[in-house]
């Protein structure tokens, strides 16, 4: 089995060197019994990581990690990159999660803030309107709405980007959606995936840093009747408009250094994506997306990392309710992205209780990463004990 770490979309350079490594010591799924304990929150690549040659364009390998494991080549060092943390569903409704307001908005995010603070950007799926106005949509089983001051918690955690293309952002109608947009602006949180009309909902969200420009596009494949944004109607960007979506991704790829696509899709509680999802992900990558990141199932699904491109089918929950109040799993996906592609990708596994997320440590983290590798076995994708993703050639 061949794995590599390489640029995601080479842009015509004939000097790119792709180093292939035969990973003979890696078994999919992982046998976790022999792993020693590790901590997944070690330094981000290029940030004082011992033993790494960070000269531009060099394939490098960490020769020792906590526990003595050789993870193989896990990054291509670059002088310039944008780093981003991506996570799943966030619900801020105190009717569903009463303890949120009791503990305070900032307190809720204390344990996850260091993870988001390690990257330039942090993006989550905000799955409720944040407004004091609007009327509940009739005949909808689950209705969510949060108060505007709940956004203080996102700010405190370092979340500076949200997607709002989902099946709850219009729970209290278009008035509440438009108020949500204003409240996000007030708190300095940028957004994509919904807006006052189709043009606004489909508008790429630009991120910049170190001379790079990236675009984030958000769509939903869970679209209640009448929720899709129209030319003169507020709503969400619908992923059912597939050809338009692919054209939008291709146009963004032509104008930016990279494109990330966020998708609200799939079946709730399903352990794996459907064949239709996998086909759509393939088409999005072919259109120019560097990474496709999903949510809505409320559980983790596998990661497909092929030839440098990446699909995380579902990152599960971040702050959300659970039917029986149980602790479930979620993850933060961290990416380092350069002008020629993804330099590195790392998974930070989480234990998610209702309204609370805790990064896993030591053996619990290793077990969770092994489980994600099992979920990713269909695509021969593996994750080492430090959380770094191995891209299959």
PyMOL commands that set and color helices and strands:
alter all, ss='L'
color gray80, all
select helices_A, chain A and resi 32-34+99-103+105-108+110-117+148-157+173-186+198-201+242-255+275-287+362-375+377-379
alter helices_A, ss='H'
color red, helices_A
select strands_A, chain A and resi 2-4+21-22+59-61+73-76+82-90+121-126+129-130+145-146+161-163+190-192+194-195+205-209+212-220+235-236+258-264+291-295+303-306+309-312+317-319+328-338+341-353+356-359+382-383+389-392
alter strands_A, ss='S'
color yellow, strands_A
deselect
rebuild
show_as cartoon
